[in-house]
Amino acid sequence: MNSIVAFSNVTKKYPGRTALNNISFTLPQGKVIGLVGPNGSGKSTLLKLISGLARPSSGLVEVNGKAAHRRIAGEVAYLSELDVLYPFFTVLETIRFNAGLFKDFDQAKAMEMLTFMQLEPDQKVRSLSKGNRGRLKIILALSRQVPLVLMDEPLSGLDPLVRDSIIRSLISFLDLESQTVIMSTHEVAEVEPILDMVVAIQKGQIRNIDEVENIRSQHGQSLIQWMKETLT
């Protein structure tokens, strides 16, 4: 199976700390991959390196066989944990703005997801609840027709009913014949049913990578149990 992401001896340092320390791994195409680990373990940094928003201090990050850099944005959709929506836009204006930014943006798919997510197109972003802003960010990411979708804590701070609807939208609107999803999350038990693989990271090191089905069948563990064993 072809790799969509490859890290080769990658270190990323910030002033006063090392976020990732000499890590090497590959991830295959056509999977939903969970990135798990405690706060400060390096998950967000890893996603930023893949998206080209950050550069490694040393080593090489490749996406689809090409070095990751800021111009890789044409092949990667990145959902930040930060709220980067313009508050003065309506929901519909936000969708149209992103359609103008990205040639691969599927506006028809975005409108279909809008109905699924039960968002009002004329509502101002500033008046949306945190849950509905999260839904809108999901729509913007999944409407990109790109081979790689990165999501940094897409369920963070959302109530269980909202998380459930977002997880169902991921199942409904992903095209795993042509897309790969890498998602950092703390809501491991809730997303486990849609994950194909999991990457455990701690203190800037990759502790383990495994297929979720293998964890269940060969190890007889839930993902939570596997995490506790791997990260302690």
Solvent accessible surface area in square Angstrom, and as a share of the most:
residue,aa,sasa,rsa
1,M,171,0.76
2,N,108,0.56
3,S,50,0.32
4,I,4,0.02
5,V,1,0.00
6,A,20,0.16
7,F,5,0.02
8,S,47,0.31
9,N,90,0.46
10,V,0,0.00
11,T,16,0.09
12,K,28,0.12
13,K,122,0.52
14,Y,68,0.26
15,P,136,0.85
16,G,91,0.87
17,R,139,0.51
18,T,61,0.36
19,A,5,0.04
20,L,0,0.00
21,N,72,0.37
22,N,88,0.45
23,I,5,0.02
24,S,67,0.43
25,F,19,0.08
26,T,79,0.46
27,L,2,0.01
28,P,22,0.14
29,Q,69,0.31
30,G,28,0.26
31,K,37,0.16
32,V,4,0.02
33,I,0,0.00
34,G,0,0.00
35,L,2,0.01
36,V,0,0.00
37,G,5,0.05
38,P,59,0.37
39,N,129,0.66
40,G,75,0.72
41,S,2,0.01
42,G,9,0.09
43,K,14,0.06
44,S,41,0.27
45,T,11,0.06
46,L,1,0.01
47,L,0,0.00
48,K,77,0.33
49,L,1,0.00
50,I,0,0.00
51,S,7,0.04
52,G,1,0.01
53,L,79,0.40
54,A,19,0.15
55,R,188,0.68
56,P,37,0.23
57,S,64,0.42
58,S,60,0.39
59,G,42,0.40
60,L,77,0.38
61,V,4,0.03
62,E,48,0.21
63,V,0,0.00
64,N,53,0.27
65,G,60,0.57
66,K,103,0.44
67,A,49,0.38
68,A,18,0.14
69,H,70,0.31
70,R,166,0.61
71,R,208,0.76
72,I,5,0.03
73,A,45,0.35
74,G,50,0.48
75,E,41,0.19
76,V,5,0.03
77,A,1,0.01
78,Y,56,0.21
79,L,9,0.04
80,S,19,0.12
81,E,87,0.39
82,L,128,0.64
83,D,80,0.41
84,V,100,0.58
85,L,20,0.10
86,Y,100,0.38
87,P,65,0.41
88,F,107,0.45
89,F,41,0.17
90,T,21,0.12
91,V,0,0.00
92,L,32,0.16
93,E,76,0.34
94,T,4,0.02
95,I,0,0.00
96,R,139,0.51
97,F,76,0.31
98,N,21,0.11
99,A,28,0.22
100,G,69,0.66
101,L,101,0.50
102,F,59,0.24
103,K,215,0.91
104,D,36,0.18
105,F,18,0.07
106,D,48,0.25
107,Q,68,0.30
108,A,80,0.62
109,K,29,0.12
110,A,0,0.00
111,M,69,0.31
112,E,107,0.48
113,M,0,0.00
114,L,5,0.02
115,T,108,0.63
116,F,75,0.31
117,M,3,0.02
118,Q,151,0.67
119,L,10,0.05
120,E,114,0.51
121,P,44,0.28
122,D,116,0.60
123,Q,63,0.28
124,K,81,0.34
125,V,4,0.02
126,R,147,0.54
127,S,66,0.42
128,L,6,0.03
129,S,64,0.41
130,K,114,0.48
131,G,12,0.11
132,N,35,0.18
133,R,65,0.24
134,G,11,0.10
135,R,40,0.15
136,L,0,0.00
137,K,28,0.12
138,I,1,0.00
139,I,0,0.00
140,L,22,0.11
141,A,6,0.05
142,L,1,0.00
143,S,0,0.00
144,R,10,0.04
145,Q,92,0.41
146,V,4,0.02
147,P,41,0.26
148,L,0,0.00
149,V,0,0.00
150,L,0,0.00
151,M,0,0.00
152,D,5,0.03
153,E,15,0.07
154,P,8,0.05
155,L,0,0.00
156,S,38,0.24
157,G,58,0.56
158,L,9,0.04
159,D,77,0.40
160,P,84,0.53
161,L,149,0.74
162,V,18,0.10
163,R,40,0.15
164,D,70,0.37
165,S,12,0.08
166,I,0,0.00
167,I,17,0.08
168,R,117,0.43
169,S,0,0.00
170,L,1,0.00
171,I,106,0.54
172,S,67,0.43
173,F,24,0.10
174,L,27,0.14
175,D,65,0.34
176,L,68,0.34
177,E,174,0.78
178,S,71,0.46
179,Q,6,0.03
180,T,1,0.01
181,V,0,0.00
182,I,2,0.01
183,M,0,0.00
184,S,0,0.00
185,T,1,0.01
186,H,91,0.40
187,E,32,0.14
188,V,5,0.03
189,A,65,0.51
190,E,59,0.27
191,V,0,0.00
192,E,22,0.10
193,P,103,0.65
194,I,21,0.11
195,L,10,0.05
196,D,48,0.25
197,M,17,0.07
198,V,0,0.00
199,V,1,0.01
200,A,0,0.00
201,I,0,0.00
202,Q,36,0.16
203,K,161,0.68
204,G,2,0.02
205,Q,56,0.25
206,I,38,0.19
207,R,108,0.40
208,N,57,0.29
209,I,51,0.26
210,D,23,0.12
211,E,66,0.30
212,V,1,0.01
213,E,108,0.48
214,N,36,0.18
215,I,1,0.00
216,R,93,0.34
217,S,79,0.51
218,Q,144,0.64
219,H,98,0.44
220,G,62,0.59
221,Q,34,0.15
222,S,45,0.29
223,L,0,0.00
224,I,63,0.32
225,Q,99,0.44
226,W,8,0.03
227,M,32,0.14
228,K,132,0.56
229,E,120,0.54
230,T,30,0.17
231,L,21,0.10
232,T,147,0.86
